[in-house]
Amino acid sequence: MDSTQFLQFLITGLTVGSIYSLLAIGFVTIYNSSGILNFAQGEFAMIGALSCITLTEFGLPVSAAIPLAILFTAAIGLIIERSIIYPARNHAPVTLIIITIGLSIFLKGMGLIIWGGYPKTLSPMVQADPIQFFGAVINPQSLFIFAILFVLLALLYVFFDKTLLGSALKASASNPGAASLMGINPFTMSALSFTLAAALGAIAGIIITPLTDATYEMGFFIGLKGFVAMVIGGMNNISGAVMGGLLLGVLEAFSGGMISSTYSDAVSFTVLLLVLFFKPNGLFARARGERV
C-alpha cells in the first residue's frame, strides 16, 4: 500500500467515522441521563435524512429543509420519550432495551410505508469540485462533515460545561437523587436528552446522505455502528465516543480497502468483542471516583 492509498483510506475512514461519532454522542447523552441504551438512535438519522429530502421535493431550499428536518426529528424524539420511554422508566434495563429495539423496528416500518423502498438522494451541501491532496481525492462534502462534527463538539462542550441547563443534565445523570433534592426535574432532563439525541441523529443522517443516499433501512446499520463506537470510546464520555467513532471508521476503511469490504463489519464487531473482553469501560473512558 503506497502513501496515496493510505491517505485515501484515512480520509474515507474519518468521514464515515464522523457519522458514527455523531450517533455515538446521542447514545452517550441518553445513557448518561436516563441509563437507557436507545437502539432506535439510528432511526432518527433515517427520519432526518428522508424528511429533509421530502422537504426539498416540496420546493424548499436545502438551507431551509435541513433545520426543519432536524426540528421534526427532535420533536419525534420528544414524543417517543414522553409517551413510551418515561412511563416505562422503572422497568428492568432489559425491558427498556427491548422497548427501544421494538421502536427501531416500528420506525423502520413507518419509513418504508411513508417513503418507500427506493433510495433517495440529496444535493451536496457544498457545491465544489473534488480536492486533490497528495494524490488522494477529498470530497468537499467530507470536509463539511468534519466541520459539522467539530462545531457540534464545541457547542456541546459549551452546553454541558458552561450553561446551567447542561450542568443540570450532567448532575441528573451522575446522581439523580441528589439532583432532585437540588430542584432539578428528572422528568425534564430525560425529555431533553432524547430531544438532543434525536437532533444529533438527524444531523448525522442528513450530512451523510449526499454521499450514500438514504433508505428506510439505513438507520439500523449506522445506529449499530454508533453503539459500537460508544462502547469502544467509553459509555460515559462524549469525547471518548467521538474518538471511538473515528477509530471505528478508520478500521473499516482500511480493512475494506486492504482485505475486502465484505469483512469490514466483521472487523468492527471483532474490535467490539475485544474491547468488551479486555477493557469493558472503553478505550478512552475517564476515571471516575466518588467522595466518601
N, C-alpha and C positions, 0 to 999 in steps of 0.2 A: 504494500500500500504506500503510495507516494504522498507527499505533503498536501497536494491538491485534493486528493480523495479524503485524507484525514480532515482537512478543513471543511470540506463539503459535508461529511458525516456529522461533524461537530455542529455546524450551523443548523442542519436539519434536526439534530437531536435537541438542541437548545430551543428551537421553535416549538416542536411538539411538547418538550418538557415544560415550556411556559404554560401551555394549556393544562397539563397535568397539575402544575403548581397552583393555578387559579382554583381548580376543583378541590385540590388538597386543602387550600385555605378555607374553603367552605366546609369541608369535613371537620377541620380543627375548630372552627368557630362554633359549630353546632355541638360538637362533642364536649368542648370545654365549658359551654354554658348550660348544657342540659344533660350531658352524659349519654347522648344518643348517637349511634352511628347511622347516619342518614344515607341509605343505599339508593335513595331516589335523587341524589345530588346530580348525577349525570343527566337525568331527565330535565332538570332546569336548563341545562345547556341546550338540549334539543328544543325546548319550548322557546327559549330566547332566540335561537337561530331561525327557526321556522316562522315564528311570529314576525321577526324583523323582515324576512323575505316577503311574507304576506303583505306587510305594510308598504313595502316598495312596489309590490304588484298593484296596489291600490293607487299608486301615483305619488306617494310621499318620497321626498329625497332621503338618501341613506342617513344624512346628518340628523334628520328628524325621526326616522324609523328606529334608529338604534336606542336613543333614550326611552322612547315609548315602549319598545320591546323589553327593555330592562325593567321598567316600571311595571309592566304587565306580568312579567315573570316573578318579580318580587312580591306583587300582590297575590299571586297564586301560592307562593311560599308561605305568606302570612295566613292565607285562608286554610291551607293544609295544617299549619301548626295550631291554629285556633280550633279547628273542627275535629282534628284526628289526633295529633301528637300530644297536645297538652292534656286533653281529657284522659289519655292513657298513660300519663307520666309516672303513675305509681305502680305500673305493672313491671314485671321482671324484664331485665335488659334483653333477654332473648325474644320476648314478646314484642318489644319495641322494634327490634331488628327485623322481625318477620313482618311487622306493620309497614316498615319503610320499603322492604322488598316488594310487598303487595302494592304499595303506592307506585313503585317503579314500573311494575307490570301494567297497572291501571293507566298511568300516564302515557306509557308507550302505546298501549291500545288506543287511547284517545288521540294520540298523534297520528296513528295510522288512519283512523276514521276521518279526522279533520283534514290532514294534509296528503293522505295517500301514501303509496309505497315508492314513488319515483323520487330520485334525488333532485334537490333543488339547489340553485346557485345564487350567490350574492356577489354583487360587484365589489372588487377590491376597494378598501378604504383609501389606499394610496395608489394613485394612477401614475406610475412611473415605470421606466424600463428596468429590467434586472441589472444588478450591480455586479461588476467583475471585481473580485477581491482575491489577489494572489492565485488566480486560476479558478477559484471557486465562484459559484454563482449565488448571489443573495437576492431572494425575492423581497422587494420593498415591503410586502405585507409582513414578512418575518421581522423586519426592523420595527414595524408598527406594533407587532405583538410584544416584542421586548420592551418597547417604550410603555405600553399599557401596563405590563407587569410591574415595572419599576415605579410608575406613577401610583398604581394601586398599593404597592408595598409602602410607599411614602405616606399615602393618605391613611392607610390602616395603622401605621406607626403613630401618626399624629392623633388619630381617633382613640386608640387604645391607651396611649401613654400621656396625652396632653388634654383630653377632654373629660368632663365629669361623667358623661354618659358611657364612654368607653371604659373608664375606671370602674364604674358601677357594674358593667358587664363582666369585667375580669374578676371583680370581687364576688359576684354571684356565682361565677364558675368555680373559684377556688374554695369558697366556704359559704354555701347558700344560707345556712342557719345564721351565721354572723351577719351576712349581708342583709337578711330580712330584719334583724334587730336594728340595723343602721338605717332602716327605712327604704331599702332597695326592694322593689317589687319583682320577684322571680317570674311572675306572670308576664310582665312587660319585657324582661330580659330574654325569656325564651322566644317570644314573638320577634324581638329584634334580631336574635341570632339567625332564625330561619329566614327572615326577610333579607338580611345581609348576605347569607349563603346563597339564596336563590338569585340575587342580583349578580353575585360573583360568577355563579354558574352560567347565567345568561350572557355575561360578557365573554366568558370563555367560548361558548358556542358560537357567538356572533363573529368573533375575530378569527376563528379557525375556519369558518365556512367558505370564505373566498379561496382557500387552499384545498379543501377536501370535499366540498358540497355538504348538504345537510339532508338527513333522512330521519324518519320517525324512530329508527333503532340506533341512532348514533350515540345516544346517551349512555347506553349500557356499558360499552367498552371504555369510553373515556372516563366514565364515572368510576369504573372498577380500577382504572389506572390511577385516578386521583386518590382512591383509597389506598392503593399500594404505595403511592408517593407519601401519603400521610404516615403510614406505618414505618417506611424507611426513614423519614425525616424526624419522626417523633410526634406523638399524638397530642402533645401539649405545647407545641412550639410552631408558630406561624412561619418564622424564618427557616426553621428546620424542614417544614413541609415544602417550602419553596425549593430548598436545596435538594430534597428528595425527589421532587418532580423533575427538576433539571437533570439530576443524575439518572433517573429512570429513562427520560427521553434520549439522553446520550447513549446509554447502554442499548436501547432498542435500535437506534440508528446504526451503531457500529456492528451489532450482531446481525441486523438485516442486511447491511452492506457487505460484510465480510463472510458471513455464513449463508443465510437465506432469510428473507422476510417471513417465511413460514415459521421460523423458530423464535421470532422476536418476542412473541407473547410468552413462550416457554421460558425464555431468559428472564423476563420480568418477574414471573411468578417463582422462578427458582431463587432469584435475589430476595423476594419477599420471604420465602421459607427460611433462607439462610439468616436473614435479619431476625426473624421471629425465634429461631433456634439459639443464635449466639448473642444478639443484642436486642431483646424484645422491646426495650424502651425507645429504640430508634437510633440511627447513627448520629443524629445531631440533637438528641434530646438534652434539654437543660437539666442540670442538677436541681432538685427541689428539696427543700427542707422545711420543717415545721418547728416553731418555737414551743418549748415545753416548760 
